[in-house]
Each structure stands twice: as structure tokens, then as C-alpha cells.
Amino acid sequence: MPYSDPLTDDEVAAALTALTEWTRDGAFIRRSVRVSGFSAAADLLRAVADVANEANHHPDVHITGYRNVAFELTTHAAGAITRRDIELATEIDRLILSQP
């Protein structure tokens, strides 16, 4: 299966068993995290931006309440969730866990 082909519902569900903090909403997967403050939120976004740029796959991101960071992933060209989204979500989880 090509890297950017849409995943089946079963494939997305299986991937989300490992990505326990992520939820599916139609063609998107989403996750929110609360960090220690605005600087930590900005640091996390910078780290995610670096990884996303390297992968040429960019999430929608939001900071609310100065320390709540939300991520939304989909592959726009496919109009669906693909392996690219699952891999970036996995990397985002790794970055979240590495936060001080």
C-alpha cells in the first residue's frame, strides 16, 4: 500500500490501540495535552514543527489557555487518515513524553 493511501477503518482502529491518547473524528485524528506553561507549549510546537517539516507533513496545532496544546492530523491530499498521520502521531507522542 502506498504511503499516502487512505487507511481502512480497521487499520485506523488498530493504529489507535497503540496511540491511546488519540481519537478519531472522521478523516482526522486528534490529541490534546496540557503542559506546564506557555513556554513549554511553544517548545513542544517547535519540536513538532521540526519533525513535521522533515516529514513534509504538517499538523494543525492550537494553543489554548496558554498551556493546552491540541494536534489534528489528516492527509489532505487523500482526504483521509494515512500511514503518514499515524507515523507523525507516534512521533508527536514521543516528543510529548520527552517534555520536562
C-alpha positions in Angstrom: 0.0 0.0 0.0 1.4 3.4 -0.9 2.4 5.7 2.0 -0.4 8.2 1.4 -3.3 5.8 0.6 -6.2 6.1 2.9 -6.2 3.5 5.7 -9.3 1.4 6.2 -11.5 1.9 9.3 -10.0 -1.3 10.8 -6.4 -0.1 10.1 -7.1 3.2 11.8 -8.7 1.5 14.8 -5.7 -0.9 15.1 -3.3 2.0 15.0 -5.2 3.9 17.7 -4.8 1.0 20.1 -1.2 2.0 20.3 -1.9 5.7 20.2 -4.1 5.7 23.2 -4.3 9.4 23.7 -5.5 10.0 20.1 -9.1 9.9 19.0 -10.7 9.6 15.6 -13.1 12.2 14.2 -14.0 11.3 10.7 -10.9 12.0 8.5 -8.9 13.3 11.4 -7.1 12.0 14.4 -6.7 14.4 17.4 -4.8 14.7 20.6 -4.6 17.3 23.3 -2.0 17.7 26.0 -1.6 20.1 29.0 2.0 21.3 29.6 3.5 23.3 32.3 3.0 26.7 30.7 3.2 28.8 27.6 6.9 28.4 27.1 6.6 24.6 27.3 3.8 24.8 24.8 5.9 26.8 22.4 8.8 24.5 22.9 6.6 21.5 22.1 5.3 23.1 19.0 8.8 24.0 17.8 9.9 20.4 18.3 6.8 19.1 16.4 7.3 21.7 13.6 10.9 20.5 13.1 9.7 16.8 12.8 6.7 17.8 10.6 8.9 19.9 8.2 11.4 17.0 7.9 8.5 14.7 7.0 6.8 17.3 4.8 3.6 16.5 6.7 2.1 19.3 8.8 -0.5 19.0 11.6 -3.0 21.6 12.6 -2.0 22.9 16.0 -3.6 25.0 18.6 -2.6 26.5 21.9 -5.4 27.5 24.2 -5.5 28.6 27.8 -1.7 29.3 27.4 -0.8 25.7 28.2 -3.2 23.4 26.3 -1.8 22.1 23.0 -4.0 20.3 20.5 -2.9 18.4 17.4 -5.1 17.4 14.4 -3.8 15.2 11.7 -5.1 14.2 8.3 -3.6 13.7 4.9 -5.4 16.5 2.9 -4.4 15.1 -0.5 -6.0 11.8 0.4 -8.9 13.3 2.3 -8.4 10.7 4.9 -6.1 9.2 7.5 -3.0 7.6 6.1 0.2 6.0 7.4 1.8 9.4 7.3 -0.6 10.6 10.0 -0.1 7.5 12.2 3.7 7.9 12.0 3.6 11.7 12.8 1.2 11.0 15.7 3.7 8.4 17.0 6.5 11.0 16.8 4.3 13.7 18.5 3.7 11.2 21.3 7.4 10.7 21.7 8.0 14.4 21.8 5.3 14.9 24.4 6.8 12.2 26.6 10.3 13.8 26.3 8.9 17.2 27.7 10.4 18.2 31.1 
